[in-house]
Amino acid sequence: MVARFLRPSGADRSAALEDLGCQQVLRQTARRELWQGSVSVGISLGRASFDMFVRSVKDILGTDQDVAGNGWRSRRLILARDGLKYSVHETILEANVALRFAYASHRETVYCIEGEGSVRNLVTGETWELRPGSLYSVGIGDDHVVTTQSAMKLVCIFDPPLEGQEEAD
């Protein structure tokens, strides 16, 4: 299959140039607003639509997306309501805790940003050290314990996404 690119002429060319001008204005406006804070921008370019957004942890502190439990705090940056097929959380674990997790309907991937600890698979007994730059992933039903030696900052990705304040099941 060979793709052909036709250069529009006459009224078609004017419409194409006008459409291109609108797209450039939308992009410039979006960039300017993004520098001023968190914003959601929906852009349709004729071929596809997408929603772009920027969100900061400081934007969600003290909201329903800032959830705490015994030994942990989850700042939920992306949730199901954002329309993606996963959720993204910045999670802080307190120092010197052991937290047990097993999710009945979620998979989770965890990336360590700060701190040290370990994750233990309770089915196999295997234990892995966690340090900045390390990642682990668990499937549905994987019973595991995260033990911290120091406070840890993690990025957690859940599939399917969490809805809001619930603890993953």
Wavefront OBJ file of the C-alpha trace (Angstrom):
o trace
v 0.000 0.000 0.000
v 1.335 3.421 -0.972
v 0.269 6.519 0.934
v -0.439 9.605 -1.157
v -0.282 13.103 0.213
v -2.356 15.562 -1.765
v -1.842 19.292 -1.470
v -5.246 20.953 -1.125
v -6.085 23.857 -3.416
v -8.668 26.636 -3.477
v -11.355 26.485 -0.756
v -9.999 23.173 0.560
v -6.571 24.746 1.087
v -8.084 27.715 2.938
v -10.046 25.365 5.219
v -6.945 23.249 5.856
v -4.871 26.311 6.740
v -7.652 27.628 9.002
v -7.843 24.237 10.761
v -4.059 24.215 11.188
v -4.203 27.732 12.659
v -6.874 26.622 15.170
v -4.744 23.655 16.196
v -1.737 25.911 16.789
v -3.808 28.326 18.906
v -5.157 25.392 20.962
v -1.633 24.099 21.567
v -0.296 27.554 22.520
v -3.230 28.139 24.887
v -2.768 24.723 26.459
v 0.959 25.331 27.021
v 0.293 28.719 28.620
v -2.405 27.297 30.932
v -0.254 24.304 31.878
v 2.415 26.640 33.250
v -0.235 28.273 35.458
v -1.227 25.045 37.275
v -3.103 21.832 36.846
v -5.408 21.872 33.828
v -7.283 19.397 31.683
v -7.176 20.046 27.952
v -9.326 18.216 25.421
v -8.101 18.602 21.845
v -9.676 17.225 18.712
v -7.422 17.180 15.667
v -9.957 15.661 13.324
v -8.250 12.261 13.346
v -8.502 11.446 17.059
v -9.492 13.012 20.339
v -7.551 12.812 23.558
v -7.523 14.426 26.951
v -4.239 15.699 28.252
v -3.840 16.725 31.843
v -1.134 17.645 34.301
v -1.549 16.956 37.985
v 0.818 17.472 40.889
v 0.867 15.771 44.293
v 0.437 19.208 45.886
v -2.851 19.583 43.941
v -4.387 16.552 45.658
v -3.143 16.951 49.239
v -6.131 17.036 51.594
v -8.614 15.941 48.893
v -10.420 12.620 48.410
v -7.381 11.489 46.391
v -5.128 11.747 49.479
v -5.816 8.491 51.352
v -4.084 7.179 54.478
v -4.112 3.849 56.273
v -2.170 2.124 59.027
v 1.493 2.682 58.075
v 0.881 4.133 54.609
v -0.369 7.178 52.707
v -1.472 7.050 49.065
v -1.698 10.156 46.894
v -3.783 9.020 43.966
v -2.719 10.970 40.914
v -4.743 9.025 38.351
v -8.003 7.214 39.139
v -10.684 5.416 37.109
v -12.607 8.693 36.644
v -9.691 9.970 34.559
v -10.655 7.442 31.880
v -7.417 5.465 31.772
v -7.096 1.721 32.225
v -4.801 2.052 35.248
v -4.338 4.238 38.313
v -1.085 5.854 39.467
v -0.320 6.600 43.102
v 2.544 8.110 45.026
v 2.633 5.992 48.175
v 4.602 6.728 51.329
v 5.279 3.848 53.712
v 6.362 4.582 57.280
v 9.692 3.266 58.573
v 9.860 -0.092 60.334
v 6.472 -1.475 59.306
v 5.405 -4.761 57.725
v 2.313 -4.421 55.527
v 0.497 -7.409 54.042
v -1.290 -7.104 50.707
v -3.248 -9.399 48.376
v -5.589 -8.008 45.729
v -8.633 -9.992 44.618
v -9.181 -7.986 41.433
v -6.107 -5.820 40.830
v -2.594 -6.207 39.495
v 0.025 -3.807 40.870
v 3.460 -2.656 39.783
v 5.553 -0.735 42.318
v 8.646 1.386 41.630
v 10.835 2.501 44.545
v 11.863 6.176 44.531
v 13.234 6.548 48.083
v 13.994 4.382 51.100
v 14.837 0.736 51.660
v 12.892 -2.380 52.468
v 11.905 -5.749 51.067
v 8.976 -7.570 49.508
v 8.204 -11.186 50.357
v 6.030 -13.555 48.348
v 4.088 -15.415 51.041
v 3.298 -18.339 48.734
v 6.881 -19.117 47.663
v 8.737 -17.585 50.619
v 11.021 -15.632 48.269
v 12.178 -12.204 49.478
v 13.642 -9.372 47.394
v 15.365 -6.211 48.566
v 13.801 -2.890 47.561
v 15.931 0.209 47.008
v 15.623 3.312 44.828
v 15.416 2.184 41.222
v 13.966 -1.269 41.936
v 10.539 -2.458 40.838
v 8.244 -5.342 41.681
v 4.987 -6.487 40.174
v 2.239 -8.673 41.655
v -0.713 -10.335 40.015
v -4.248 -10.906 41.179
v -4.228 -12.844 44.444
v -0.459 -12.648 45.013
v -0.170 -12.573 48.813
v 2.868 -10.483 49.788
v 4.397 -8.456 52.608
v 6.341 -5.226 52.214
v 8.698 -4.569 55.123
v 10.366 -1.172 55.451
v 13.740 -0.430 57.003
v 13.255 3.294 56.434
v 10.390 5.438 55.169
v 9.786 4.609 51.514
v 8.369 6.625 48.626
v 6.882 4.417 45.919
v 5.043 4.889 42.639
v 2.239 2.305 42.435
v 0.314 1.462 39.278
v -2.933 -0.509 39.560
v -4.764 -2.337 36.782
v -7.707 -1.982 36.688
v -7.664 1.506 38.176
v -8.897 2.271 41.661
v -12.073 4.353 41.874
v -11.133 6.661 44.738
v -10.689 6.152 48.457
v -11.013 2.375 48.589
v -8.094 0.162 49.440
v -7.299 -2.127 46.544
v -9.105 -5.442 47.006
l 1 2 3 4 5 6 7 8 9 10 11 12 13 14 15 16 17 18 19 20 21 22 23 24 25 26 27 28 29 30 31 32 33 34 35 36 37 38 39 40 41 42 43 44 45 46 47 48 49 50 51 52 53 54 55 56 57 58 59 60 61 62 63 64 65 66 67 68 69 70 71 72 73 74 75 76 77 78 79 80 81 82 83 84 85 86 87 88 89 90 91 92 93 94 95 96 97 98 99 100 101 102 103 104 105 106 107 108 109 110 111 112 113 114 115 116 117 118 119 120 121 122 123 124 125 126 127 128 129 130 131 132 133 134 135 136 137 138 139 140 141 142 143 144 145 146 147 148 149 150 151 152 153 154 155 156 157 158 159 160 161 162 163 164 165 166 167 168 169
